[in-house]
Amino acid sequence: MARLDPLPMEELSPEQKALHAVLGGTRKGRVSGPFAIWLRNPPVADAANKLTLALRESGKVEKRLYELIVLIVTRYWSARYAWSSHEGAAAAAGISPETIEAIRHQRKPDLKKDDERLVYEAVTELLERKPLSQATYDRMLKQFGLDVTIEIFSIAGLYSMVSTVLNGFDVPPRIGGETPF
């Protein structure tokens, strides 16, 4: 981390150690990126973890669309760590290399699937326009229903928060990752 060094395990409080075990258990044993920062504030780390798990593991948004949202938001905020952490997951979830590259270079992607196109338009409009237009909101409700629309906007909000924390602490791309933009 550019502004904060990782906390050594021997310096963690009992509360932080317990939380580290929980966080590592949901992230392939790693506590990195925003969670390495939030670990310094256990209530925030716990709340962020619960929201992330609710949306990622228990949510109704398809993995492909989840990762598309993450790429749109993390690129909007130029959050290098988050992008480098999710680029591969987006490809594995079915987001085309052309779409990933278009978003990376801040170009509108040529999306073939209606749901991807609508998610791209809605999330981009939400980030850039504030608030979302009634027409786009109505299209979201028609396409996805209220529950999924809530989750889509919540994923965008979660990754805006993640990106802000990462940028505030100037967290570079993942180890071994190139600067994506």
C-alpha positions as CSV (number, residue, x, y, z in Angstrom):
1,M,0.0,0.0,0.0
2,A,1.3,3.4,-0.9
3,R,0.2,5.3,2.2
4,L,-0.3,2.5,4.7
5,D,1.8,-0.5,5.2
6,P,0.0,-3.8,5.9
7,L,-0.6,-4.5,9.6
8,P,1.7,-7.3,10.8
9,M,-0.3,-10.2,12.4
10,E,1.6,-9.8,15.7
11,E,0.3,-6.2,16.0
12,L,-3.3,-7.0,15.5
13,S,-5.7,-6.6,18.4
14,P,-7.8,-9.7,19.3
15,E,-10.8,-8.1,17.5
16,Q,-8.7,-7.4,14.4
17,K,-7.3,-11.0,14.5
18,A,-10.8,-12.5,14.6
19,L,-11.9,-10.2,11.8
20,H,-8.8,-11.1,9.8
21,A,-9.8,-14.7,10.0
22,V,-13.3,-14.0,8.8
23,L,-12.1,-11.7,5.9
24,G,-9.4,-14.2,4.8
25,G,-12.0,-17.0,4.8
26,T,-14.1,-15.1,2.3
27,R,-11.2,-14.0,0.1
28,K,-9.0,-17.0,-0.5
29,G,-7.0,-16.4,2.6
30,R,-6.0,-12.9,1.6
31,V,-6.9,-9.6,3.3
32,S,-5.8,-7.0,0.9
33,G,-7.0,-3.9,-0.9
34,P,-9.7,-2.0,0.9
35,F,-10.1,-4.7,3.5
36,A,-6.5,-4.3,4.6
37,I,-7.3,-0.6,5.1
38,W,-10.6,-1.3,6.8
39,L,-9.1,-3.9,9.1
40,R,-7.7,-0.8,11.1
41,N,-11.3,0.0,11.8
42,P,-13.1,-3.3,12.6
43,P,-16.7,-2.0,12.6
44,V,-16.3,-0.6,9.1
45,A,-14.5,-3.7,7.9
46,D,-17.2,-5.9,9.2
47,A,-20.0,-3.8,7.7
48,A,-18.3,-3.6,4.3
49,N,-17.7,-7.4,4.4
50,K,-21.3,-8.1,5.1
51,L,-22.5,-5.8,2.4
52,T,-20.0,-7.3,-0.1
53,L,-21.1,-10.8,0.7
54,A,-24.8,-10.0,0.6
55,L,-24.4,-8.6,-2.9
56,R,-21.7,-11.0,-4.2
57,E,-22.8,-14.3,-2.7
58,S,-26.5,-13.9,-1.8
59,G,-27.6,-11.4,-4.4
60,K,-29.7,-12.0,-7.5
61,V,-27.5,-10.1,-9.9
62,E,-25.8,-12.5,-12.4
63,K,-22.0,-12.7,-11.9
64,R,-21.5,-11.4,-15.5
65,L,-23.5,-8.3,-14.8
66,Y,-21.9,-7.9,-11.3
67,E,-18.4,-7.8,-12.8
68,L,-19.5,-5.5,-15.6
69,I,-20.8,-3.0,-12.9
70,V,-17.5,-3.3,-11.0
71,L,-15.5,-2.5,-14.2
72,I,-17.6,0.4,-15.1
73,V,-17.4,1.9,-11.5
74,T,-13.7,1.2,-10.9
75,R,-12.8,2.7,-14.2
76,Y,-14.9,5.7,-13.6
77,W,-13.0,6.3,-10.4
78,S,-9.6,5.0,-11.9
79,A,-9.2,2.6,-9.0
80,R,-6.2,0.7,-10.1
81,Y,-6.3,-2.0,-7.4
82,A,-10.0,-2.8,-7.8
83,W,-9.7,-2.9,-11.6
84,S,-6.7,-5.2,-11.5
85,S,-8.6,-7.4,-9.0
86,H,-11.7,-7.7,-11.1
87,E,-10.5,-7.7,-14.7
88,G,-9.9,-11.4,-14.8
89,A,-13.1,-12.2,-12.9
90,A,-15.0,-10.2,-15.5
91,A,-13.5,-12.1,-18.4
92,A,-14.2,-15.4,-16.6
93,A,-17.8,-14.4,-16.0
94,G,-18.3,-13.8,-19.7
95,I,-17.5,-10.1,-20.4
96,S,-15.7,-10.0,-23.7
97,P,-12.1,-8.8,-24.1
98,E,-13.4,-6.0,-26.4
99,T,-15.8,-4.8,-23.8
100,I,-13.1,-4.8,-21.1
101,E,-10.7,-2.9,-23.3
102,A,-13.4,-0.3,-24.3
103,I,-14.2,0.3,-20.6
104,R,-10.5,0.5,-19.8
105,H,-10.0,3.2,-22.4
106,Q,-13.2,5.0,-21.4
107,R,-15.0,4.2,-24.7
108,K,-18.6,3.0,-24.9
109,P,-18.5,-0.7,-25.5
110,D,-20.4,-2.3,-28.4
111,L,-22.5,-4.6,-26.1
112,K,-24.5,-7.3,-27.9
113,K,-26.7,-8.4,-24.9
114,D,-29.6,-6.2,-23.9
115,D,-29.1,-6.7,-20.2
116,E,-25.4,-5.6,-20.5
117,R,-26.3,-2.6,-22.6
118,L,-28.9,-1.5,-20.1
119,V,-26.6,-2.0,-17.1
120,Y,-23.8,-0.1,-18.8
121,E,-26.2,2.8,-19.7
122,A,-27.8,3.0,-16.2
123,V,-24.6,2.7,-14.2
124,T,-22.8,5.2,-16.4
125,E,-25.7,7.6,-16.3
126,L,-25.9,7.2,-12.5
127,L,-22.2,8.0,-12.1
128,E,-22.1,10.9,-14.6
129,R,-25.6,12.5,-14.5
130,K,-26.9,12.1,-10.9
131,P,-29.7,11.4,-10.5
132,L,-30.8,8.7,-12.8
133,S,-33.4,9.8,-15.4
134,Q,-37.0,8.5,-15.0
135,A,-36.8,6.8,-18.4
136,T,-33.7,4.8,-17.5
137,Y,-35.1,3.9,-14.1
138,D,-38.3,2.7,-15.8
139,R,-36.3,0.6,-18.2
140,M,-34.4,-0.9,-15.3
141,L,-37.6,-1.9,-13.5
142,K,-39.1,-3.4,-16.6
143,Q,-35.9,-5.4,-17.4
144,F,-34.8,-6.5,-13.9
145,G,-37.6,-5.8,-11.4
146,L,-37.2,-3.8,-8.2
147,D,-35.0,-6.3,-6.2
148,V,-32.4,-6.6,-8.9
149,T,-32.5,-2.9,-9.6
150,I,-31.8,-2.2,-6.0
151,E,-28.8,-4.6,-6.1
152,I,-27.4,-3.2,-9.3
153,F,-27.4,0.4,-7.8
154,S,-26.0,-1.0,-4.5
155,I,-23.1,-2.8,-6.3
156,A,-22.4,0.5,-8.0
157,G,-22.4,2.3,-4.7
158,L,-20.3,-0.3,-3.0
159,Y,-17.6,-0.1,-5.6
160,S,-17.7,3.7,-5.6
161,M,-17.0,3.4,-1.8
162,V,-14.3,0.8,-2.5
163,S,-12.7,3.0,-5.2
164,T,-12.8,6.1,-3.0
165,V,-11.0,4.3,-0.2
166,L,-8.4,2.8,-2.6
167,N,-7.8,6.1,-4.2
168,G,-7.6,8.0,-0.9
169,F,-4.9,5.6,0.3
170,D,-3.3,5.5,-3.2
171,V,-3.4,1.7,-3.4
172,P,-1.5,0.5,-6.5
173,P,-2.6,-2.4,-8.7
174,R,-2.4,-5.9,-7.2
175,I,1.1,-7.3,-6.8
176,G,2.3,-8.4,-10.2
177,G,-0.4,-6.3,-11.9
178,E,0.5,-3.6,-14.4
179,T,-1.0,-0.2,-14.1
180,P,-4.3,-0.7,-16.0
181,F,-4.7,3.0,-17.0
